[in-house]
Amino acid sequence: MKKTFNIMITILSIWFVCGFTLKYIYNDSSPRRYSDVQMAEVYVKDHPKLKATWKQLDDGRIRIKPRKGKPLYLKDGVITSK
């Protein structure tokens, strides 16, 4: 019983060491974070049919206003209609 337990602990230890080593090697060291301004620019660029413009408001939100229709608001990476 004790020998089986020791073998199991050894195997799990090796498994975790190998897993965390591979995670460290293949991890992208620079996380990709985009600001709201970059998101607004990309949104306007990717939707040319809207002919939209964007403006940063005083409260930190970004208003994306298409030529026709209601404006969208972007705050912390989330687009809302209000």
N, CA, C and O of each residue as an XYZ file, in Angstrom:
328
protein
N       0.827     -1.188      0.000
C       0.000      0.000      0.000
C       0.870      1.250      0.000
O       0.613      2.189     -0.754
N       1.898      1.265      0.843
C       2.762      2.426      0.939
C       3.579      2.600     -0.341
O       3.841      3.723     -0.770
N       3.982      1.473     -0.948
C       4.760      1.531     -2.181
C       3.906      2.079     -3.324
O       4.390      2.874     -4.129
N       2.659      1.667     -3.402
C       1.731      2.168     -4.421
C       1.494      3.663     -4.252
O       1.463      4.406     -5.233
N       1.329      4.098     -3.023
C       1.124      5.512     -2.724
C       2.342      6.342     -3.153
O       2.186      7.406     -3.752
N       3.548      5.858     -2.848
C       4.766      6.573     -3.228
C       4.929      6.647     -4.745
O       5.354      7.672     -5.278
N       4.594      5.564     -5.435
C       4.674      5.561     -6.895
C       3.681      6.564     -7.477
O       4.004      7.294     -8.415
N       2.479      6.596     -6.921
C       1.460      7.521     -7.402
C       1.888      8.975     -7.175
O       1.713      9.807     -8.066
N       2.434      9.289     -6.023
C       2.912     10.643     -5.726
C       4.050     11.011     -6.678
O       4.105     12.144     -7.156
N       4.943     10.092     -6.956
C       6.059     10.341     -7.872
C       5.555     10.629     -9.286
O       6.017     11.567     -9.935
N       4.618      9.830     -9.756
C       4.061     10.027    -11.099
C       3.349     11.357    -11.191
O       3.522     12.078    -12.174
N       2.550     11.704    -10.193
C       1.856     12.994    -10.201
C       2.833     14.166    -10.149
O       2.613     15.183    -10.809
N       3.887     14.038     -9.389
C       4.896     15.093     -9.314
C       5.567     15.303    -10.665
O       5.749     16.437    -11.108
N       5.929     14.213    -11.311
C       6.547     14.315    -12.633
C       5.564     14.922    -13.630
O       5.947     15.746    -14.461
N       4.307     14.520    -13.547
C       3.267     15.046    -14.428
C       3.140     16.561    -14.264
O       3.102     17.285    -15.259
N       3.073     17.050    -13.029
C       2.938     18.484    -12.794
C       4.182     19.257    -13.216
O       4.071     20.344    -13.783
N       5.345     18.715    -12.951
C       6.584     19.402    -13.357
C       6.652     19.505    -14.879
O       6.970     20.570    -15.407
N       6.362     18.433    -15.580
C       6.372     18.471    -17.047
C       5.300     19.419    -17.587
O       5.554     20.173    -18.527
N       4.124     19.386    -17.006
C       3.032     20.252    -17.451
C       3.350     21.718    -17.266
O       3.162     22.513    -18.187
N       3.834     22.095    -16.082
C       4.148     23.496    -15.839
C       5.354     23.951    -16.655
O       5.422     25.115    -17.049
N       6.300     23.061    -16.915
C       7.440     23.408    -17.760
C       6.980     23.682    -19.190
O       7.386     24.677    -19.791
N       6.141     22.814    -19.734
C       5.621     23.031    -21.081
C       4.759     24.279    -21.155
O       4.813     25.011    -22.143
N       3.970     24.529    -20.130
C       3.152     25.741    -20.100
C       4.028     26.987    -20.099
O       3.712     27.971    -20.768
N       5.117     26.948    -19.356
C       6.036     28.078    -19.295
C       6.736     28.290    -20.642
O       6.928     29.427    -21.071
N       7.110     27.205    -21.298
C       7.822     27.310    -22.579
C       6.905     27.847    -23.669
O       7.306     28.721    -24.437
N       5.689     27.340    -23.744
C       4.789     27.703    -24.831
C       3.864     28.870    -24.511
O       3.011     29.210    -25.331
N       4.005     29.487    -23.353
C       3.165     30.605    -22.974
C       3.597     31.854    -23.732
O       4.790     32.119    -23.876
N       2.616     32.623    -24.219
C       2.908     33.893    -24.875
C       3.246     34.903    -23.789
O       2.408     35.219    -22.945
N       4.461     35.402    -23.812
C       4.927     36.254    -22.719
C       4.257     37.620    -22.698
O       4.186     38.253    -21.644
N       3.773     38.079    -23.823
C       3.130     39.393    -23.847
C       1.626     39.218    -24.056
O       1.190     38.864    -25.151
N       0.851     39.460    -23.036
C      -0.595     39.328    -23.202
C      -1.122     40.404    -24.149
O      -0.647     41.539    -24.142
N      -2.078     40.042    -24.938
C      -2.628     40.980    -25.913
C      -3.776     41.728    -25.277
O      -4.832     41.166    -24.987
N      -3.546     42.994    -25.069
C      -4.590     43.854    -24.517
C      -4.721     45.067    -25.417
O      -3.730     45.710    -25.763
N      -5.923     45.367    -25.783
C      -6.177     46.476    -26.670
C      -6.953     47.554    -25.923
O      -7.800     47.255    -25.081
N      -6.662     48.770    -26.231
C      -7.401     49.860    -25.607
C      -8.724     50.043    -26.358
O      -8.905     49.526    -27.460
N      -9.628     50.779    -25.746
C     -10.921     51.030    -26.371
C     -10.758     51.831    -27.658
O     -11.523     51.648    -28.605
N      -9.770     52.714    -27.697
C      -9.537     53.515    -28.897
C      -9.128     52.609    -30.058
O      -9.617     52.776    -31.175
N      -8.241     51.658    -29.803
C      -7.843     50.724    -30.853
C      -9.026     49.875    -31.300
O      -9.173     49.593    -32.489
N      -9.869     49.466    -30.353
C     -11.043     48.671    -30.704
C     -11.998     49.468    -31.576
O     -12.561     48.934    -32.532
N     -12.183     50.748    -31.252
C     -13.073     51.596    -32.042
C     -12.524     51.773    -33.449
O     -13.276     51.702    -34.421
N     -11.225     52.003    -33.569
C     -10.616     52.150    -34.889
C     -10.792     50.890    -35.726
O     -11.112     50.971    -36.911
N     -10.587     49.735    -35.121
C     -10.732     48.469    -35.841
C     -12.192     48.239    -36.214
O     -12.475     47.763    -37.314
N     -13.121     48.565    -35.323
C     -14.544     48.374    -35.605
C     -14.968     49.228    -36.794
O     -15.670     48.749    -37.685
N     -14.544     50.495    -36.810
C     -14.907     51.386    -37.910
C     -14.258     50.905    -39.205
O     -14.879     50.959    -40.267
N     -13.024     50.439    -39.125
C     -12.315     49.959    -40.309
C     -12.933     48.678    -40.857
O     -13.006     48.500    -42.073
N     -13.379     47.782    -39.973
C     -13.939     46.494    -40.401
C     -15.378     46.600    -40.905
O     -15.878     45.668    -41.534
N     -16.039     47.704    -40.641
C     -17.426     47.895    -41.080
C     -17.521     49.148    -41.959
O     -18.094     50.148    -41.526
N     -16.974     49.119    -43.184
C     -16.968     50.325    -44.011
C     -18.349     50.724    -44.515
O     -18.569     51.888    -44.850
N     -19.290     49.770    -44.574
C     -20.631     50.111    -45.057
C     -21.376     51.034    -44.090
O     -22.284     51.757    -44.500
N     -20.999     51.012    -42.818
C     -21.663     51.878    -41.840
C     -21.262     53.335    -42.000
O     -22.012     54.234    -41.620
N     -20.082     53.569    -42.561
C     -19.520     54.919    -42.674
C     -19.572     55.612    -41.321
O     -20.065     56.732    -41.193
N     -19.057     54.924    -40.327
C     -19.155     55.379    -38.943
C     -17.955     56.242    -38.559
O     -16.872     56.146    -39.135
N     -18.197     57.081    -37.567
C     -17.128     57.856    -36.943
C     -17.162     57.554    -35.454
O     -18.179     57.095    -34.935
N     -16.066     57.806    -34.771
C     -16.025     57.558    -33.339
C     -15.470     58.780    -32.628
O     -14.711     59.564    -33.197
N     -15.866     58.922    -31.377
C     -15.428     60.054    -30.562
C     -15.352     59.596    -29.117
O     -16.232     58.883    -28.634
N     -14.293     60.011    -28.429
C     -14.158     59.673    -27.016
C     -14.899     60.717    -26.188
O     -14.685     61.920    -26.340
N     -15.770     60.235    -25.317
C     -16.575     61.125    -24.488
C     -15.861     61.434    -23.173
O     -14.861     60.800    -22.834
N     -16.384     62.413    -22.440
C     -15.758     62.841    -21.186
C     -15.777     61.767    -20.106
O     -14.885     61.725    -19.259
N     -16.788     60.897    -20.128
C     -16.892     59.867    -19.092
C     -16.036     58.628    -19.391
O     -16.091     57.647    -18.648
N     -15.248     58.667    -20.471
C     -14.362     57.549    -20.780
C     -14.917     56.589    -21.812
O     -14.190     55.740    -22.327
N     -16.188     56.713    -22.116
C     -16.775     55.856    -23.135
C     -16.406     56.374    -24.519
O     -15.991     57.523    -24.672
N     -16.557     55.538    -25.498
C     -16.340     55.920    -26.882
C     -17.650     55.721    -27.626
O     -18.262     54.654    -27.570
N     -18.067     56.769    -28.321
C     -19.312     56.703    -29.093
C     -18.957     56.413    -30.539
O     -18.195     57.156    -31.156
N     -19.502     55.343    -31.076
C     -19.342     54.994    -32.481
C     -20.655     55.326    -33.161
O     -21.679     54.687    -32.915
N     -20.613     56.355    -34.038
C     -21.843     56.842    -34.636
C     -21.854     56.539    -36.127
O     -21.105     57.138    -36.899
N     -22.716     55.599    -36.525
C     -22.851     55.339    -37.953
C     -23.623     56.471    -38.629
O     -24.313     57.247    -37.968
N     -23.497     56.553    -39.945
C     -24.195     57.625    -40.662
C     -25.709     57.502    -40.488
O     -26.408     58.506    -40.350
N     -26.207     56.263    -40.496
C     -27.637     56.025    -40.276
C     -27.773     55.086    -39.090
O     -26.999     54.138    -38.952
N     -28.736     55.340    -38.249
C     -28.993     54.444    -37.126
C     -28.544     55.035    -35.802
O     -28.080     56.172    -35.720
N     -28.700     54.222    -34.774
C     -28.384     54.661    -33.423
C     -26.897     54.452    -33.127
O     -26.281     53.526    -33.656
N     -26.325     55.309    -32.287
C     -24.904     55.151    -31.952
C     -24.670     53.977    -30.994
O     -25.565     53.572    -30.252
N     -23.465     53.452    -31.031
C     -23.032     52.405    -30.120
C     -22.000     53.001    -29.178
O     -21.277     53.929    -29.541
N     -21.935     52.463    -27.961
C     -20.989     52.973    -26.974
C     -20.046     51.842    -26.570
O     -20.473     50.709    -26.347
N     -18.771     52.166    -26.481
C     -17.748     51.199    -26.147
C     -17.097     51.595    -24.842
O     -16.577     52.702    -24.707
N     -17.126     50.684    -23.875
C     -16.526     50.932    -22.571
C     -15.906     49.626    -22.066
O     -16.604     48.618    -21.955
N     -14.630     49.631    -21.764
C     -13.900     48.465    -21.254
C     -14.052     47.241    -22.155
O     -14.178     46.117    -21.669
N     -14.039     47.466    -23.463
C     -14.105     46.353    -24.421
C     -15.484     45.807    -24.680
O     -15.625     44.781    -25.346
N     -16.523     46.476    -24.162
C     -17.892     46.000    -24.322
C     -18.678     47.047    -25.114
O     -18.702     48.222    -24.747
N     -19.312     46.619    -26.189
C     -20.136     47.521    -27.007
C     -21.576     47.401    -26.538
O     -22.125     46.303    -26.452
N     -22.183     48.550    -26.235
C     -23.586     48.581    -25.820
C     -24.319     49.633    -26.652
O     -23.699     50.423    -27.364
N     -25.611     49.627    -26.551
C     -26.414     50.624    -27.284
C     -26.787     51.809    -26.408
O     -27.387     52.768    -26.893
N     -26.444     51.760    -25.134
C     -26.789     52.873    -24.236
C     -25.560     53.423    -23.589
O     -25.645     54.364    -22.800
